[in-house]
């Protein structure tokens, strides 16, 4: 009996339809067979039971289920011989098993075994959102909701690769056709059925995954640097008086504008405590001194931390917790105490700082309380992102951390609003899971974890261009979560407002020119003025043969250049910080333009490129002010201004196994590559990131009261 329930081995893609009665399985199977030019098999039970009813007026009994299961299996095996790449199966043995459970509260062990063992490349679970149609064999119009729940439970329990299909007949056919085409593509990429289901559930586009595989296989073209951007050659220097002028200009305009502050804040603080985690993992307590460890590892960060840790804003809290949880703490030698202090700070059972987002960590000690980075961003709102007494603050966070952010904001916001007489509206968004990128092993095959599941990694901060694209504002200030300080807020606000004033001035001119270009009688003098502005103020090349264009073509070309989102980027003098900087870049057509470039984007083996990169005079502190509306007040679609060839390939480690992955073009690099870009020098005091915990020991993060 069991051998009659055995499936034939095949390379044919088999797609089955399961679900309650009268949910469109047969219709869909026949439609898809026609769509993909192949055959399909009907439900064996329908003919079997209809014949029984016609001949004997008898309904189904439990003893009928085994011949039905065998008949269905044989229909499927026989149909494989004539199938064209795909075979569509209107029902399968799993349906027999579920109906046995529903009607008879039990199932024959052989049928259940076959239902569990039978393999299909894809299973569609047909939803109950279509009208029930009566016939001789259908008898449960009111039980379909309960039935579909039982079907889905069985699919999950047996770990079947299924997708629930809802909608009208037309919608189902369209959806299923797209899904099957995508599945065929997934197979060509070396992905299996369960991989595909995971991708589908993540709402990840197969075309994008295919692109990622290709990029990881062939690599990303390196950026071609022409020269570093310097003062008066790509970077605008403004005097203190000019900064005040532009700041006042912004203040005059702001009440007619909607302002927003955008803070990428979803990353964990793991890098901030990296050297301390390494110490906990590698220090041989009882076998060596901390000094011996420092010498052995050539660790420059640990001695700074140990000498100055009393200045950290959370020192007293960690010390008290260490003494409380480690009763012998005060009797230990200094090395053991230091080890215990660090372990208390990072232990998942204690403060767990390295696994928390930076925003929720204590950053600054004040007389009466300790402030987190979140609180400091709220403090800044009143100084430069307020119009008409209102300020809008947007955090991108990890979904699991939003409650932590909300707890802090609910606690501190009322106090800050009262002190500053400002209403602060806070909103959140998550990095879209669909922007996560697939990882490959070093041979280029899909990387799999210990459970044989494909691995996705966050696509990098470049994915946040989608979050930025969803915002509605006239001026958006972008600032990293960790770039806040305890002092000099007035000076920081002055230059943030100055950048915004410069943005608005540029916008007003660009918008004026865009309107001129829409005049039918725009003069040649006007065109020459616009060309001169584009070259001298926007640092953009005009096509060499522009003078030979017709007037209409000239207008179209100038519109294409000017009608873009605009960003004004603060640049600080290069003090050796790691990261990107401003450069003149040569594109494939030989034209030069301004861009922020990271070291990983250049060919480090090219001596000339390396020299150019290292000769940069300025550094990008991620201090941006953006205009995302056009001259008609309509939002730009920011997704149209991304250079998709400017991402990054990274090598990482997953539990001892090496992997490679593609990171999306960076938010202020490739994701904004086609924006109008203005670089402006700002004072170094405006740039005080907390990359490691030791940065909190710097003067900018210490109280002026000592």
N, C-alpha and C positions, 0 to 999 in steps of 0.2 A: 504493500500500500504506500509506504513512504517513498519508494522510488518513482511512483507516479506523480508525486508532488515536487519532484526535483526540476529546477530550472536548467535549461540548456545554457552552456557558456556561449557568450557572444560579444562581439565588438560593437554591435548595434546599440545605439542609445535607446534605452527603454524609459518611457515616460508613462506613469500610471495616474489615474484619477480616482480619488476616494472621497467619500462624503455621504451624508444622508440621502435618502431617496428624494427624487425630484429636485436635484440641485444642478442639473445641466451637464452631467458627466458625459453622457452619450453625444449630445450636441457638440460639445467642445472637442471631443476625441475625433469625431468625423470632420469637423471644420479644420482642425490642425493637420490632420492627415492630408487633406486637400491642399492646405497652405504649403506644406513641406514635401508634397509630391511623394507620399508613401502610403502605407496601409495602416489600418487600425483593427483592433479586435473588439467585438462587442462583449457585453456582459453575459457570460454563459448561463447564469442563474435565471435570467429573464426568459430565454427560450425554454429552458428546462422546466421552470415552474409554470409557464404559460401552457405548455403542452400538458402538464399534469392537471392543470385546472380545466383545460378544454376537454380532456379525455375522461377525467374522473371527478371533476368538480371538487378536487382536494387541494388544500393549501399546503404550504411548506411545513415540514416537521424536521426535528433535529437530525434524523437519519438522512435527510437529503443533503446535508451540508458537505459531507465527504465527497460524494460524486460531483457536487458543484465545484468544490475546491480543485478536484482532479481535472474536471472538464475545463476550468478556467486556465489551469497551468498548461494543459495540452494545447489549447487554443493559442496561447502565447508562444509556446515552443514551435508550433507549426508555422506561425505567422512570421517568424524570424527569417525564414528562407526567402521570403519575397519582399522583405522590408528594405526601403531605400534610406540607409543611414540611421533612421529613427523609426521606432515602433511605438504607437500610441495604444495604451491599454485602458479601455473603459472598465475600470474596477480591477481588483486583484484579490489574492487570498486573504490579505489583511482585512478587506471589507467583509469577507465571509466570517473571519474570526470576530470582528466587532459585532456583526449582526447576531452571531451565536451568543455573545455576551449579553446583548440587549434583550433578545427574545427568550433565551433559555438559561441565562445567568451562569453559563459555563461554556467551555469550548473544548473540543477534542484536542488532546495533546499534540497529535501529529499536525493538525491544522494550525495550531498556535506556533509550533516549531517552524513550519513552513512560512507562516506570516512574518515571523521574526527573521528568518534566514533569507528569504527572497530579496533580491537586490534590484533597485531601480535607480537610474541616474538622477531622476527627478520625480517627485510626486506632487500633484496639485490637489489640495484639499478644497473642494468646492463649497462655497459659503451658502448660507440659507437665505440670502437676500434676493432670491428669485421666487416667483409665485409657485405654490405647490399645485401640481397637475395630477388629477385622479386617474387611475386605471385599475385593471383587475388585480394587480399585485401590490399596489401601494395602500397602506392602511394606517399610517401614523402621521397625519398632517400637523398634529399639535405637539409632536415630540422631537421636532428637528433640532431645536436648540439644545436639548439634552443629548441628542444623538451626536451632534457635531463636537460637543465637548468630549464625548467618549472617544470619537475618532482621533481628535487631536491629542488626547492623553496617550493613546496607543502609539501614535506616530512619534511622540516625544520619548516614550518608554523604550521603544525599539530603535531609537536613534536614526530615524529615517530622514532623508533630505527632502523636506517638504516646504511648500509655499502655499499660503492660504489665498485663494482667488475669489475676489468679490466683484460686484458691479453688474451692469447689464450684460447681455450676451455679447454685444458688440465690444464693450469695454474689456470683458474677459478675454475675448479672442485677441484683441490688440495687446493686452498685457502679456498673455501667455506666449504670443509670437515673439515679442521682444525678449522675454525671459529665456526662451529656448535658444534664440539666436545668440544671446549673451553667454548662455551655458556652453554652446559650441565653441565660442571664442575662448572661454575659460579653460576648456579641455585642451585647446591648442597651446595654451600658456603653461600647461603642466599642472593645472589645478583640478582637484577632484570635486565630487558632488557636495560634500560637507563644506569644503572651502568656498564653493560658489554660494551656498546658503548663507554662510557668514558674511560674505561680501554683499549679498543682496540685503541682508538685514541691516547692514551698516549704511545702506543707500550709497555705496561706492560705485562709481561709473567704471564699467569694464574697459572702456576706451582709455580712461585715465590710467588704470592699472597696466594696460598694454604699453602705454607711453612710458610709464615708470620702469617697466622691465627693459624697454629699449634703451632708456637713458642709462640704467645700471649696467647694461651690456656694452654700450658704445662710449659711455662717458659724457660729460657735459663740456661743451666748448669753453675754453678759458677766456676770460675777459682780456682784451687787448688795451693796456694802458698807454696813453699818449704822453701824459705828464701829470704830476700832482697839481691839484688846484691850490693856488696860493693867493695871498693878498693882492688885489688888483688884477688877478688872472684867474677868475672863477670864484673868489671869495671876497665879499664886500666887507670892508672895515668901517665901523661907525664910531664916532666919538661919543663921549658921555652926553654932550649936548644934543647930538643927533638921536641918541637913544631916548632921551627925555622928550624930544620932539615927536618921535614916532609913537612913544608911549602915550603922550597926550592926544595925538591924532587918533589912536585906537580908542581912548576914553571918550572922545567926542563922537565916535561912530557906534560904539558898542551897544547902546540902548536900542538901536534899530536892528540889531543882529541877534540871532540865537547862537549862543556859545556853548561849547561842550568840551570837557576834558576827557580824553580817552587814555586809559591806563591798562596796558597789558600786565596781568597779574596772576596768570594761571600756573606759572612754574613753581615747583617745589624748591626749597632752600638747600637741596642736597649739595650743590657745588659750594655753597657758602661755608659748609662744615666739612668739606671733602678731606682736608688734611687732618682734621680731628678724628674722622671715622677711620682713616688709614692708621692713625696712631692707635686707636682702640683695637684694631684688627691685628696689627703687626708688632706692637710693643710687648716685650716678654717680661711681664711683671714678676719680680722676684729673681729674675735671671740677669737683668741689666738695669742700669740707671736710665732716667729719661735723657740725661746728657749724652749717654752712650748711644741711645736711639737716635737723637738729633744728629750726632756725628755720623752714625752709620747710614742714615737716610739723607743726610745733607739737607735737612728740613729747615728752611729759613722762617717759616710761618709759626711753628710751634713755640719757639722761645719768645717771640713777640707776644703771643697769646698768654703764655704763662706769667710773664713779667707784668703785663698790664691788665690782666683779666678783671681786677678790682674796679676798673673804669667802665666795664660793660654795664649797660642799663639793667641787665637781669642778674647781675652777679649775686646780690644778696638773696634773691629768691632761690637760685640754684644752690647756694651754700647752705641755706637753711634746710632745703629738701635733702641735701646730701647728709647733713648731720642727723636729720630725722630718720632717714631710711638706712643709714649706716652707723649704728650705735657706737662703733669704735673709731669713727672718723677722726676725732680730735686727738686720739692717741697714736695715730699712724704717722709715719715719716712723710715728709713733704711730697716725695714722688708718688706714694700711694694715695695721698690726699688729692693730688692733681689728677691722677687717673680716675679716682672716684668722682671728682667734680665733673670731669668731662663725660664720664659714663652716665651720670645723673642727668646731664643736659641733653644727651642724645638718645638715651634709652627709650624704646617705644613704650615702656611701662612708666616712664617718668615724663620729661618735658618733650621728648621726641622732636626736637627742633629741626633736624635735617629732613624730616618727612612732611613738614608743614609748609604751606606757601609763605614766601617772604613777607607778604603783606600783614600777616597776623603776628609776626614776631615783634617783641619789644625792641625799638630802635633808639629811643631817646629818653633820658631821665630828666624829668622836671622836678620842681620843688615838691609838688603835691601828688604827682603821678608819673607813670611811665607811658610813653606814647608809641603806638605801632606805626608802621609805614602807612597804613590805611588812614589813621588819624591825621598824619602830616599832610596827606593829599587833600583831606577835607579842609585842613587849615589853609592850604594854598588857594583853595577855590575862591575865597572871599577877596584875595589879593589880585587875581588876574582873569578869572573866568566867570565874572558876575556881570549880568546886565539886568537892569530894572529890578535889582534886589534878589535875583534868582541865579542859581548856579547849577549846571547839569554835569554830573560826574558819572562816567561809565567805566566799569571794571570788566575785563574779560577774566573769568575765573574757571577753575575746574568745578564741575557740577557738585562733586562731593565736598567742596570747600565753601560753597556759597553760604551755608548756615554760619560758619565761623566768621565770614565777612559781615554778615547781617548782625550778628551778636555784637561785634565791636561797633559797628556804625550806629545801631540803635542806642548804644550806651553813650557814645561821644557826640553824635550829631546835634542833639538838642542844645548841649552846652556851647558848641562852636557856632551854631546858628544864632544863639542869643548874644554871644560875645561880638559877632561880626555883623549882626542885623541882616543876615543873608539866609534865604531859603535854599537849602541844598537838596536837589533831587538826584538820588542815586539809582542807577540801573545796572543790570548785569547781562552778560551773554557768555555762552560757552563756545569753545573752539569746536566747530562742526566735525563730528566723527568721520563724516564722509571725506574730509580732507586728510585723514590719516593715510600714511603711505605704507606700502607692502615692503617687507624685508626679504632679501635673498641671501643665500649662503655664498661662500667665496667662489663657487662654481657657477653662480647665476641662477640656481634653482630656488623655488620658493622656500624660505627658511621656516623650519618647523620646530616648535617647542617640545618639551618632554612628553606632551600628550598628543603629539603629531598634528597639532593645530598650526595653521599659518599665523604669522606674527605681523601685526600692524604697529607702526610707531606714529606718534604725533608728527604732523607734517612740518613742524617748526613754526616760528612766529609769523612766517609768511602767510600761513593759513588765516591769520587774523585780518587780512585785507577784506575777507568776506564779512567779518563783524563790522569793520569800519564802513563797508559799503552799505550796511543796513541802517546807519545812523542818519538822522536828519538834523543838520545844523549848518549855519553859515560859516563859522570858524571853529575848527577843531584843534585843540592843543593835545599833542601826544607826548607823554612822558612815562618813562619806565617806573615800575612800582618801587624800586630801590633807590631812585635818584631824588631823595629828599634829605633836607638837612635841618639842624636845630636852630641855626643862626642865619643871618643875612637874607631873611625872607624878602625884605624890601628891595634889595638889589636883584634878587632872582626875579621878583615880580616885574621890576622895571624892564628887564631884558626880554621876559616872556611877552610883555605887552608891546615892546618895541618890535619884536618879530611879527606880532599880529598887525601892528601898524604898517610895517613894510608890506606884508601880505595884502592888506586892504588897498594900499596905494597902487601896488602892481595890478591888482584885480580891477580897480577903477579904470586904469589906462587900457588894460586888455579888453575889458568890456566895451569901452568907448570905441576901440579899434574894430571889435567884432561887429558893432552896430554900423560903423562906417562901411565895412566890407559888404554889408547887406544892402547898402544904398545902390540903386541901379546906376547912379551917376558918380560913383566914387572916382576921384581924379587920380591921375598918375602921380601927382605930388603927394596925395594921401598914401598911395601904395608905397612910394619911396620912404615916407616917414615911418610907416609900419615896418618895412624891411630893416631900416636902420635901428629901430627899437628892438626888433627880434635879435639882431646881431649883437648890439652893444649892451642891452639890458638883460636879455634872456640867454645870451651866450649860445645861440643856436645857429648852425650853418644854414644858409639858403642854397638851394640847388644851383650848381655852376651855370646851367643854361637858363636860369630863371628869366633873364632879360629877353629871351627868345619866345617865352610863353605868350599866348594870347592873353588879353586882359581877363577874360573869364577864367582861364587856367591859373593865372596869377592869384586871383581872388580865392579860388578854391584851395590852392596850395597854402596861402597865408591863413585861411580859416582852419585848415587841418593842423597847422602848427599851434595856433593860439587857442583853439577850442579844446582845452584839456584842464584837468584838475591841476592845482598849483600847490606847491609846498615851499615854505621858507624854513631852512634848516640851520640851527645854531651850530657853529663849529668852534671847538676850543683848541688851543695850542697843544700840539702833540707832546705829552709828557711821558711817553713810553707805555701807556695803557694798551692792553691787547684789544683788538677790534678793528673796525673799519674806519675809513677816512674818505675825504673828497678827492676825486680825480677827474681828469679829462680822459674819456674813453673813446676808442675808435670803433665804430660799428662795422658791419659787413660791407657797407657801401662806402666806407672810407670817411664818413662824417664823424666829427667829434662832438661829444655832449658831456654834460656833467652828471656824475653818478657817485653814490656812496658805495665803496667796494670793500669787501672783506678779504683777508689774506688768502683764504681757501679758494677764492675765485680766480686767482692768477696762477700762471705756470711757475712754480717755485724753482724749477730747473732752468728757466730762462733767466740768465744773469741780468739782462737789461730790464726785464719786467720786475725782477726782484729789487733792483736798484731804484727804480721809479717808486715802487711801493714803499720802500724804506726811507725814501727822501721826502715823504709827506710831512708837511709842516703842521697839519691840523688833524684833529680826531673827531669822529662823530659821536656826540654824547646822547644821541637819540632825543633831541630837543627840537621837535617839529611843530609847526603851525600850518594847518592845511585848509585849503578852500576846495570844497567838493561840489560846488554848484556852478552852472554856466551863466552866461550873460543874461539869460532869460529867467534865471532863478530856479532852473531845473537841475536836479541831481545828475551828476555823471554816473555812468555805470563803471565803477572803478575796476571791474574785472576785465575791461577792454584795454587797460593801460599797463598790463603786466607783461614783462619779458619772460616768457615761460622757459627760455633756454638759460636762465641765470640762477638756477637753484644750486644745491650743494649735494655732493655724495659724501656720506659719512660712514665710517666704520665703527661699529659698536660691539659690545659683548653681551651675550644673553646666557647667563649661568655657565660660563666657560666656553661657549661656542661663539665664534666670530660671525658677524652678519654685516651686510651692507644695506644701506637704505638711501632713498632720495629725500632731501628736504626741499620744500617748496621755496620759490624765490622769496628772499627775506622781505619783511614788511616795508622797511625803508631802503631796501636794495632793489631787487628785481621786481617786486610787487608794485613799486612806484617808478619803475624805470622810464616810463613814457609820460610822466608828469612834467609840467614846467617846474624847474628847480632853481631856487635861489639859495646860495650859501652865504651866511653872515657870521662873522666872528663874534663870539660872546665870551665874557670873562670865565676863567677857569673855576671860579667860585660857584658857577651855575651847574657844575658837573661833579657830583659827589656820590657815585654809585656804591652800593654795598655788595661787592662781588664775593668777598670773604668776610667772615666774622671779624677779622682784624680791622676791616675798614671802619667799623663802628668805634674804633679807638682814635680815629683821626679827629683833629680839632673841629671840623665841620659838624661832627656828630656828638660833640661834647658840650655840656652846658657852659655858657660864658660865666656862670656863677661859681664855676669850679666843681 
